[in-house]
Amino acid sequence: MEEPLCLVRNGPDGVLRADPAALEVLSGIGQPVVVVAIAGRYRTGKSFLMNRLAQRRSGFPLGHAVQAHTKGIWMWCLPHPRRADTTLVLLDTEGLGDPDKGDSNNDAWIFTLALLLSSTLVYNSSGTIDQQALETLGVVTALTERVRVRAGDSGDTAAADFVRFFPGFVWAVRDFVLELAVNGRLVNEDEYLEHVLRLRPGSSRVVQEQNELRRCLRDFFPNRKCFVLPPPAEPEAMTRLEELDEGQLRPRFLQQADAFCRHIWDTAPVKALPGRVAVTGSMLASLAEKYVEAIGSSGVLCLESAVTALATAENTAAVAAAVAEYRQRMEQELKLPTASQEELGEAHQRCERRALALFMARVFADKEQRYQLQLMSELEAAKEEFCRRNEAASEERSLAVLQELWRDVEQRLDRGEYAVPGGSRRFQEHLKELRENYHRRPGLGVKAAAVLEKFLQGHEVLVRALCAADQQLSELEKERVASEAAAAAAAEAMRAMEARQEEQRRSLEEHKRQLEEQLCRQQGVMLEEQERVIEHKMREKEALQQEGFEHEAEALGEQIRRLQEEKEEMKKPSWRQRALDGLGTAAKVVLSGLAQAALWKFQKMLWP
């Protein structure tokens, strides 16, 4: 993108709408995205800081009047300056507290969208982190009224799980001119932030409200960072920052701004869903659209519902991509007709293994393996299509060879060579030579015997007539001649059916193997995430105890106990086995229809 686009428009009526042009840009990005959003009071220089992250002097409009310039949420997609195959998405949001707007509810939704879409949220304020700056962040305490992790959750339950969904938090304090000192002791920026977020003693309503905000910030954002930046230039030059060269900006500001940018570039993670599912640009577009729709329809965002809807679209696309990969590789590997069904089956196994691996790398939230079963069914159907094409190619090739070899027999018939005593014997010898020459021909494929039998059945009247005219042939020999080709065709059909049954068995084993590997990885990720949440809660509990808030620490201890119980359940292998058993049971149902069709076809071949 050469310049930013508006991602979420904030209409005059206060209704938020996702912009189709911006969604289309995002939908075209298949790479993982690092999403950095900035929020804060209006006219505090958010856009200038975002332009520096973009390494551009202009881009997001700065505005120099007291009136707010940015409306809604603006987006800029750029190649990530530090990571290959990753896109940096910058989101600049409408300023909080704009007096011209007068709608705190609208402010809260803009902030909530920035929070949920980003992997790192930058909160921008000016001067110091004082009570006014904290009060502007009061929208955080209202999140429990607007956001649910799961439908039906209470506000308290949702808040306890927010840490799994929320981004990293960076507080950028602009135009900071004071000394970094607390109680006469010099501190660094992070210590300064943690001091500000300490709970205040007292039981008044005002103190309780102030502490509630501090608790939310500490609980929702375990990864916190602070940067203080002095004014970038002299006051008279602040209205033309876009025009200033680097040499005209204050060295201390440049030093701090560079440190801020390096931190974001080096540490801001790829946007991820629970389970470390990396979000691509197209997935981010879907989330943005679904979040805005939920705001307009119900006024409550359910994160699990949005993820489920996203998973439906992404998993459907994963199935389609895996099947397309399978078909493409089969086309490249196979030269039809194959010499045997086993040869086609081996190619199928190789291509299926690759397609399944691609699917497993993309699929997420596939409860009860619904999409894996769909993939299994579609791959089996695609394999059967290749089998039909293989058989058709074999039939065409085999018939062409038979017609070529039969010409010699026809010429002898025309000359009357078989209409003499002993002619039937000579005919049988020539027929034997024809079969031997036929089987020596390469590339006949899996239907060679069946085509030969059908071909001979087409000339059965001639064969019987010649045999009847020649009394030298015994009745047993006549029966042998009549049944030899049919027996060969039946044996060939039996081998083909057994080969396909073996292919299905191996396919199911491969699906179960890759599913088990994925489940093991998911279990490890879930345990790590759970342990991270527990450690964060324990640190907060210790901090509350040190600050003298025993009641709050006790409540947090109950959360920790519940999380530890959940962790012990996650460790059990039984849930993995249930998934594997469920896949095996469902797969038998999915594949039984195809197996029955193959059996019917085989029986028809044996007993037409």
N, C-alpha and C positions, 0 to 999 in steps of 0.2 A: 504494500500500500504506500503510495506516495504521500498521502495525507490522511488524517483521521476521518472516520465516518461516525455518524450518530448511531449507536446500537439500540438504545432505549430512548424513545422520544417522550418528553413530558409535556403533554398538551395543555392548552390554556384552561381546560376543565380539570386538570390534575390527574387525568387518566394516563397511565403508562402504556406505551405500545412499542413492541419490538419492530425495528426497521427492517423491511425485507431485503434492502440492498446490503446492509451490514451482515444479515444472517446468511445471505448468499456467499459473501466473501468468506465467512467463517466455515461454511459448509464445504468449501473447496479446499480446506486445509486438512490433510490427512495426518499431519505430524502431531506429536504431543505438544501441548501448549503450556508455557509458563505464564500465568495470568497475574499481573500486578495492577491492583486498583488503588486509587488514592481518594480519600474522603477528608472532609474537614469544613470549617466555616468558609463562607464565601469570601472572596477577595483576600486569600492568604497565600497566594502564589503556588497553588497546586499544579497548574498547567506548566509553569516554568520548570518545576522539578521533573515533571513527566517528560518534557522535551529533552532534558539532559539525559534521562534514561534512554531515550530514543536516539541520543547522540546527534540531535538536530538543534539548530538555533531557533527554529520556528516549527510549528506543526499544530499543537493544541493552542487555540487562541488565548492570549494572555489577558487582554483587556486592561485598560489603565484608569477607567473611571470607577467610582464607588459602586456602580451598578454591577451586579453579577453578570458574567458573560456566558459561562458554560451552562447549558440547560440539558437535563437528562443525563445519560451516560454516553460518552464518546469513546470510540475504540480505535486503536492503531495497532496493526499487525506487522511485525518486522522480524527478519531473521535474528535468532538469538546471538548476541555478540560473543558468547563463550561456548555454546554447545551446538554441535552439528545436528542436523535433522530435527531441530526444535524451533518452534515459533514463539517469539515473545509478544504477548498481547497486553497492551497498556490500556487501562480503563480510567478515564478522567471523569469525575462525577460532579454533578451540580452541587454547589456549596450549601452547607447546612445553615439554617438560620437566616435566610434571605428575607428581609422585612417586606420586600415587594410581593413575596409569595404568601406568607402568612398561613401556611399549612404544614404543621409539624408532622401530620400523618404522612404526607407526601415525602417529606424529608426522610422519615423512617423507612419508607419502602425503597427509596433510592439507595440509602445506606445498606439496607438488607440485601438488595440485589448485588451491590458491589462486594459485600461480604461473602455471599454464597457463590458468586462466580469466580472469585479470585483464589489463587494459591498463596498470595501474600497481600495483605491489606496494609497500606500506608495511611496513617492518620496524621494529617498536617495541621499544625496550629502555630500561632505566633506568640512571641514574648516569652512566656514561661508556662510550665504545666501547673496552672493554678485551678481554683475551684471552677472558674468560668469555663476553662478549657475542658474540664471533666464534665461539667453539666451539658456541654454541647454533645458529649458522647453519651448522654442519657438515653439515646435511642437503643443502646445496647441492652438496657434493663427491660425494654419492651419486646425484645426478641421472643421471649417465651410466650407472648400473646399472639405473635405473628407466624412463628415457625414451629413445626412439629417434626420430629424425626420419623415417627410412625403415626399413622392415623389412629386416633383414640388415645394417644399419650396425653398425660397431664402436663401442665407447664413445668412442674418440678422434674418429672421424668425426662422431658425433652431437654431441659437445661443440663441435666447430668450427662447426656450423650452428645451435646453440641461439640465438645472437644474433638470428636471423631470426624466432624465435617468442616470445622472452621479453619481458616487459613492462619499462616504465621502473621504476627502483628509487629509493625514498625511504627514508632512514633517519631515524626520529624518535627522538631521545634524550630521554627523559623525566627530570624531576627533576634536571636538570643544574645544578650550582651552582658549577662551577669556571670559571676564566678560560680563554677560548679562546686558548691560546698554545702554540706549538711551538718548542722550543729558545730560549725567551725572546722570540720574535717573535709579535706578535698576528696571528691568522689568522681568516678567516671560516669558516663552518660547512662549506662544501664542501672547503676546503683541509684542514680538520681530518680529514674523512673520507678524503681522498686520502692524507694522511700515515699514517693508520692502516692503509690498504691497501697501503702500500709493502712489498715483499718484504724479509725479514730475512736477513742474511748467516749462513752456517753450513751444515754438511752433515749434521748429526745428524738422526735420524728425526723427532724432535719438530719441529725447524725446518722440515724438508721438508713435514710434514703441515700446519703452520701456513701455509707459503707456498702450498701447493696450494689451500687455502681462499681465500686472498687472490687467487690467479691466477684461480680460478673466478669470484669476484665481479667482478673487473675485466673478465674476458673475456665473461661471460654478460650483464652489465648495462652497456653503454656509456653509457647515460643515467642518471647517478647524481646524487642531490641529498640534502642533509642539513639537518635542522632540530634545534636544541637548545631544549628547553622547560624552564623552571624549574618547581618544584612549583606546582600551581595554587592552593593555599590553605595555611593553617596546618595542622600535623599533626592537630590535634584535629577539624578540619572535613573531612578527607579521606574519612571514611566516609559523608558525606552530600552528595557533590558534586552529585547530581541536584537537591537542594533549594536550593542556593546561587544567589542572583542574580548577575548579571554583576558588580555592584559589590562582591561579596564575594570575587571571584577576584582574584588578584594581577595588577596592570597589565602586568607584563613577560610573564606567562604568556599573558594575553589578546592581547598584541601578537604573540607568536610563534605562538600558535594560529591567529590570524587570517591571518598570513602563510602558514602551512602550508595552511590551507583555500583561500586565494586561489590558491596555487600549484596545488593539485589541481584546483580548478574551472577555472582558466584554461589549464592546460597538459596535464592528463591526456588522452591521445588516446582516440578511439573504438577499442574493441577491433577488431582487424583480423587477418585471415589473411594469409599471404604473398601478395604481389600487391596489397596494400592493399584486400582485400575486406572491406568493413565488416560487422561482425557485428551482427545484430539480436538482440532478446531470444529469439525462437524458435530462432535458430541457437545461441545460448549454452546454451539448455536442451538441445539435441541434443548439444552438445559435453560438457556436464556428465554427461549420461546415459551417453554412450559412454566417457568417461574412467573413470567409476566401474565400468562393466561390464568394461573392460579390466583394471582393478586386481583385480577379483574373479576373473577368469577366468585371466589369464596372469601377472599381476604385473609386466608391462612395458607401458608406454604407447607406442604407435606413432603419432606425430602425423600422419604422412601418411595412415595408415589411417583415423584419425578424421576428417580433412578430406575424404577420398574418400567416406566414408559420409555425411558431412554434405552434400557436393556432390550426391550421388545424390538425396537428399530435396529439397534446395533447387532443383536444376535441374529435377526433375520438376514441382515446384510452379511454377517459372518458365514451363515449357511450358504448363501448365494455365492460368496467369494470362494469358499472352499470347494463347492461343486464345480465352479468354473475352472479352478486350478486343477482339479481332478481330470476334467474333460480335456483340458489343454495338454496335460502331461500324457494322458492316454493316447491322444492323437499323435504326439511326438514319439512315443515309445513303441506303439503297435504298428506292425505292417500286416494288414489283413490279406488273406486269412492266416491265422496262426496255425502252427503244426498240430497243436493240441489245446484242449481246454485248460490244461495245467499251465501252459505258457501264458495264456491270457490271464489266468488267475494270479500268476506271479507278478505280472505287470500291474494288475489291479491292486495287489497288496502294497506294492511300492508307492503307487500314486495315491492310494487311500491314506497311507501312513503320512505322507506329506500334506495332503489336504486336511487331515484331522489335526495335525500339528498347528497348521495355520488357524484353524477354527478355535482350537484350545487357547491360542495366544490372544484371541479377540473376545471370546465369549465371557460373559460375567453375569452374575445373578441369575443363572440358569437353574432355577429351582426344579427339582425332580427330573433334571436332564431333558427337558422338553425339546430344546433345540438340538441337542446331540442326537436324540432319537429321530428328529426330523432329518438331520444330516445323514444318519445311518440309512434311513429309508431312501433318501434321494440318491445317495451314492450307490446303493444296491440297485435302484431303478436305472441309474446311469450305466452301471456295469451290465445289467441285463440288455440294455440297448446296444452296448458294444458286442455282447454275445450274439444278439440277433444280426447285427451287421457282419460279425465274423462268420456266422453260419451262412448268411446270404452270399458273402464273398466266396466262401468255400463251395457252396452249391453252384455258383456261376462258373468258377474255375473248374470244378470237377465235371460238370456237364459239358463244358467246352472240350475238355480232354477226351471224354467218352465219345462225343460226337466225332471227334477227329479219328479216334481209334476204330470206331464202328464203320467208318467209310470202307475199310478193307473188307470187312465182313459183308457189307452190302454189295460190293462189287463181285464177290464170290457168289453171293446169292443170285445176282443178276446173270452170272455166267452159268448158273445151274450146277455148281460144284457140289452142293449138298443134296441134290435130288438124284443121287445114285446110291447103290448099295454101299453101306459104310459111311455115307455122307454125314449121318448124325454124329458118328464118332469123330469124324474130321471137324465137324462144327463145334463139338465140345472141346476139342484140342485148341481150335482157334479162339474159342471163348475163354479158355484157360490162359492162353497167351495174352488175350486182351486184358484180363484182370491183372496178370503179372506186370504187363507194361503200364497199366493204369496206376498200380500201386507204386511203381518205381518213379512216376512223375513227381517232381517236387512241388510243394505249395498247394496241395489239394485241400488241406485244412481239415476241420473237425467233422465235416459232413461227408467225407469221402465214401465211407461204407454205405451210408444212407442213400446217397445219390446213386451209387452203383446198384443197390437193391431196387430202388424205384425205377431206374433205367431198365434193368432186366425184367421187372414186372411189366413194363411197357411193351416188352418183346416176348412176353410169356407164351402167347399163342403160338408164335413161331417156334420157340424152344420146345413146347410140348408136341407140336406137330412133327418136328424132326425126330424127337425122341420116340414117338409112337411108331414112326415109319421104320425105325431101326431096331429090329428084334435082338440085336447084339447087346443092348443095354439092359441090365437087370432092373427090377423094380426098386431095389434099395438104392442103386446108383441114380435112378431118376429122382427119387426123393432127396438124395443128397444134393443133386444139382439144383433142385427147386429151393431147398432151404439154406444153402450155404451162404448166400448173400444176405438173407434175412437175419441169420444168426450173427453174422459179422456186424450188421447195422444195429441189432439189439445190444450186442456187447459194447459197441461204441457209445450208444445212447446211455447205457448203464454207467460207463466210465465217466461220461460227461456229467451226469446227474450227481454221482458221488463226488466229483471234483468241485461242483458248485456248492454242495453241502459242506465240503471241507473249507471252501473259500468263506462261506458264511460263518463257520465256526471260528476261523482265524480272524475274520473281521471283527467279530464280537470280542474276542480276546484283545485285539489291538485297541478297540474303543475302551474296554475296561482298563487296560494298562495305562493309556494316556489319561483317562479320567482319574485313576488312582494317583498318578503323578501330580495332576493338577490339584486334587484334593489335599494331598500332602503339602504342596506349596501354600495353598490357601490356609491350611491349618497353622503352618508356621507364621504366615503373615498375621492371621487373627490373633495368635498368641502374643506376637511382638506388639501389635497395636494395643491389645488388652493390657499388657505389662506396662506399656508407655503411659496409658491412661491411669493405671493404678499408681505408678511412680509419681505422676503429676499430682494426683489427689493426695497422696501421702505427704508430698512436699507442702502442699497447701494446708493440710491438717497440722503439720508441725509448725508452719508459720502462724496459723491461727492460735495454737497453744502458746507460742512464744509471745504473741500480742495480747494474750489474756482472754481470748474468746473461746472458752471451753465448750459452751453450748453449740456454737457453730462447728467446732472441731468434732464434737460427738456426732452431729448430723452427717458430716463428711465421712466419719468413720463407718457409718452404716452403709453409705454408698460404696466405700472401699470393700466392705465385707461382701456385698452383693456382686461386685466386680470380680472378686477372688473366687466366689462360687461359680460364676460364669466361666472363668478361666479353667477351673478344674473340669467342667463339663466339656470344654473345648479340647482338652487333652485326650479325652476318651476316643479310641478308634472306632467305636460302634457307629457313630454317625457317618463315617466314611464307608463302612461296610454296608450300611443301609442304602446308601446311594448306589454302590456297586451292585448290590442285589436287586435294587429297583431297576437299574439299567438292564441287567440281564433278563429279568422277568418281562419288562416292557419290550425289549428287543425281540424276544421270541414271538410276541404278538405281532410286532411290526413286520418281521421277516416271514412269519408263517404263511401269509397270503402269497408271497412270491414263491415260497417253497412248495405250496400246494399247486400253484400254477405249473411249476416245473415238473412235479410228479405226475400231474394230469397229462402233460405233454409227453412224458416218457411212457406212460401207460398206453396212450393213444398210439405211440410208435410201435409198441409191442403187440397190441391187440387192436388194430385198426378196424 
